[in-house]
Amino acid sequence: MKIHMKNVVVFVNDLPKAKAFYADALGLPLAGETQMNLEFFPGNSTTLGVSLALQDEARKLVGRHTGITLQVSDLEKLCDQMKVKNVRFIEDLEISPWGKMAVVTDPDGNQFALVELPG
């Protein structure tokens, strides 16, 4: 038997605002879109889903730290671009010996870590 991860889903209340954040401000490549969800990272075996929180249990998951970290190749440039687009930073860009990191939120308050590793 083979098991692999298909996707990770983040729940939101407003899909158009979420699309503006994930696709436009963060620059994630959009793989698919319906009235209920967005899917990012086309061609990857694991994708990021962004879905409307329609059930009570899903609504409880909106606006929290997701535990998701995205690796970025030029984090300083991305942070500058996101600031122009009024993205909310929970933790501003930090530079340390192990790399660079910032934490941002989508319009619903879901938090993501962004990292750039050296080398």
N, C-alpha and C positions, 0 to 999 in steps of 0.2 A: 504494500500500500504506500502511495506517495501522498504527502501532505505539504502544501505550501500556502503562504499567506497571499490572499487575493487582494484585499484592501483594508484600509483603516478608515473609519467614518467619523466625521465630526458633525454634530448636529447644530443647526442654526435656526433662527426665527425668520430671517429675511434673506431669501436666496439672491435677489438682485444685488443687495448690498454685499453679500458674501462673494458673489462673482466679481464685483468691482475690487474687493480686497484681494482675493486669491489670484485672479487672472491679471488684473491691471496693476495693483500696487505691489504685490509680491512677485508677480511675473511667472506664476506656475503655468506650464503648458496644459491647456484644456484638452481632455481626451473625449469627453462626451457630456451632453447636457439634456435634461428632461425638465418638466415642470416641477419635479420634486427633488432633483439632485444634480450635482455636478461631479465629474470625475476628472482627476488630473493625472498627469504623467503618462501620456499615450506610449504604447510600446513596452512599458515596463511590466514585469510580472506582478508587481505590487503597486496599487494605485492609492490615491487619497480621495475618498469620497466626502462630499459636503452635502448633507441632506436636511430637508426641512424636518423639524421636530414636530411631528403630528400627534404622537401618542404621549400620554402623561410621563411615562418612563423616559422617553427620549428628551422631553422638555427639561427634566432634571439634570441632563447632561450638558445643557447649553450654558456657556459662560464660565468655564473652568480651565484649569491647567490641563492640557490634553496629554502631556507626556510625550509629545511628538517633537523631534528635533530634525530640522532640515539642514543639510550641509550645503553651503553656498561657496562659490569660487571667488567672489569679490564682495565680501560682506560690507566693507566700508561704502562702496558705491551703491549697493542695494539700500543700505540704511539712509544714505543721502536722498535717494529717489523716494523712499517711503516717507521721509519727513516732509518732502514737498507735497506728497499726497495725503498728509495729515494722519498717517498711521500712528496709532497709540503705542508707545514703547513702555513696557513694564520695567525693563532694565535696558538702559542705554548701552551702546556698543562698548565692550570692555576688551582690552588687549592684554593678553597674559602670555607667559612662556609656552603654554600648550596650544594657544590659538586665539581666535576672536569669538565673541559671543554677544548676542543681543536677544531680548525676549520681547515679542510683540503680541498684540491681540487683534483678532478680527472684530468687525462691528458688534458682534454679540458677546464679546468678552472671552472667547476661546483663546488661550495662550499657547504660543509656539516658541521654541528656542530656535535660533538661527546660529549656526557655527561655521567657522572657516578654520580648517586645520592647516598647520604649516606644511610646506613642501609640496 
